[in-house]
Amino acid sequence: MLVSQIDSVVKWLASNVCGKITLKVPDDYKNDADYPVEMVHPAAFPLYVPGKERLPPNVPAPIPSICVQLMEGNDDLTKSRRSLQIRLCLACWNPGEHGDATFQARENPAALGGYSYYLLSDKSEQSYVRNMDGWKDSLTFADLVLRELENAEYIAGLRLVKEDGIKFGLFTEDGNIWDYYPYWHNWISFTLEAGITPKNPKIYENLL
């Protein structure tokens, strides 16, 4: 049951989120003006992000990606109810602006941080500017996931427990935000709920 529940959330994200955004494919050997910009839809993974040698077919790279992690679960046997604490780990790569992959900010009160970021299309030249603006890709990705979650009542047949809210933020270590430039990360957490059907152990069947 747990396996199918986690897999179903991964499939929901792949269908409802990943196809709606494209992000850069990492190239640790070409992260400057020589990088031939390659954009792909993020992949969705269960529990762990696989290494390059363990990627599923048709997935070009471990990043960009969204990883579904089960942080904690609870079965309330008196109410036949299961709750799952889910954390999504979002990851992307961007060492700077590569011509047609430049984002522009626009004010949007409904968006995370009050801004939405729109891709500018200018294929006339492949200019490059190294900068620390990759966080914009990361939070644009988060904005998309949050929008889809907040508009959903059920995630792959599991009830989104909206009364518990949705939490999100940046990964930190010793109080400092992770700095793994040119990789960028953030997380989103929420609770899902499902019914359970307790089964009577065979040892007690003759007593019922």
N, C-alpha and C positions, 0 to 999 in steps of 0.2 A: 504493500500500500504506500509506504513512504517513497519508494523508488518511483512509482507511477505518479505520485503527487508532485515530486520535484521535476520529473521529466515533463509533466504537463505544463508546469510554469515556464520551463525553458522553451517549450514549443509555442506557448502563448506569446512570449516576448519576441521570438523569432518571427511570428506572424504579424504581431501588432505594433512592434517597435522597430526592429532592426531594419526592415525594408524602407523605413521613412527617413533615413539619414545615411550619408556617406562620409567616411573619415579616411585619413591617410593611412596607407600601409607602411609600417616601419621599415627603414633601411638604415641600419647602424653604420654602414660604410659610405652611404651617400646621404648626408643630411644637410646639404648646402645647395648652391645653385645648380649643381650637377644632378640633383635628385629628379628623376622623371616622375612627376606627380602621378601617383596611382591611388585612386579613391575606391573604397569598397564599403559594402554594408557591414556593420559589426556582426560578429558571430555571437551566439548564445551558448553558454556551457553550464553543466551542472557541477556544483561544488568546487571544482578546481579549473584553472586555466591550463590547458595542456601545453607542453613544450613543443617546439617546432617539429620535432621528430615524431610526435604523437598526435598530430592534427587529424581530424576527420577529413574524408575526401571533400574536395571543392572548397576548403577553408584555406585561404592563402597565408594567414598569419594568426598567431594567438591574440594579437591586438590589431585593430580595435575590437573590443568585446564587452559582453555583459555576462557576469557569472552569478548564478543563483546559488546561494549558500543557506543551508538550514542551520540557524544558530541555536535554536532551542524549540522543543515541542512539549505539549502538555495534553494528556488525555483526561478529560473530566468524565469519570465513569458514571457519576450520578446523573449527568445530563447527556450522556452519550455524545460528547462533543470533543473534537480534537482541535487544538490551536497550534499553528506553526509560526515561529518567529523567523521571517525571511530577511536576509540581507542581500542586496544586489551590489556587486562590485563592478563599477564602470571603469574602463581603461581605454586610453587613446594615445596617439603619438603625434607630435607636431613640433618641429624645431624652429619654426618661423613661418613667414608668409612666402608662399610659392606662387606668384602670379595669380592664376585663376582660383586659388584656394584661400583668398583673403576674405575675412569676415568683417562686417561692419555692424556696429551696435546701434540699436534704435530703442528709444524708451518704450517700455511695455509694463505698466503697473501690475499686470497679472503674471508676469514671468519672474523666475527666480532672480533676485537681485535688482528687479525693476527694469531689466533690459533683455531684449531678444537679439540674437545675432544672425545676420543674413549673409549668405555667400554671394560675393561679388563675382561676376563672370567677366573676365577680361583675358581672352586667350591670345591677344595680339602679341604678347611678349611674356616670357617666363622669368619675371624678375624674382629676386629672393632677398628677404630681409630676415636675418636671424634675430629672434626676440623671444620673450617669455610669455607670449600671448596664447600659448597652447591651452591655458586654463579656460579660454573661451570655448574651445571645442568641447572640453570636458563638461562644462556647465550647460552648454547647448544640448549635449547628449542627455544630461540629467533633466533639463527642462522637458524634453520630449518624453522621457520615461515617466516623469511626474504627471504630465498631462494625461497620458494614457491610463495611468493608475487611478488618478482622481476622477476620471470619467467612467470607470468600470465599477460595477457592483460585484461581479464575480470574475475571478482570474482562473481560467481553465476549470470551471466548475467549483472552485473554492471561494467562499465568501470573503471579500475584502472587509476586514473589521475596521470600518471607517471611524468608529467611535474611539479607537485607539490612536488614530492619526497616522501620518506618514512622516518619518524622520529622515533627514538627509544631511550630508556634510562632507568634509574633506578628511582624508586619512591623516592622522597626526602621530608623532612619536616624540615623547618627552615634551609635549605641549607645542611642538613645532609642526607646521604643515609639511607633509612629505615633499621633498624636492628631488625628483628623479628625472629631471630634464634630459631628453625631450619627451618623457613619458608623463602622462597626467592621469590622476585617479580621483574618484569620489565614490561615495556609497549612498544607498537608499535602503531604509528598512521599514517593514510593515508587518502586520499580522494577517494570516489567512486562517479560515475556520472551515471545518468539515465535520460531518456526522460520522460516528463510529458505531459499529454493531458488535458489541461484546459477544463472544462465543462461550458457551458453557463447557468447561473442561470435561473430557470424557469420564474422568474419575468420579464426577458427581452425577452423571446422567441417570444412574440407577436410583438416585435419591429424589429425582424430580417427578 
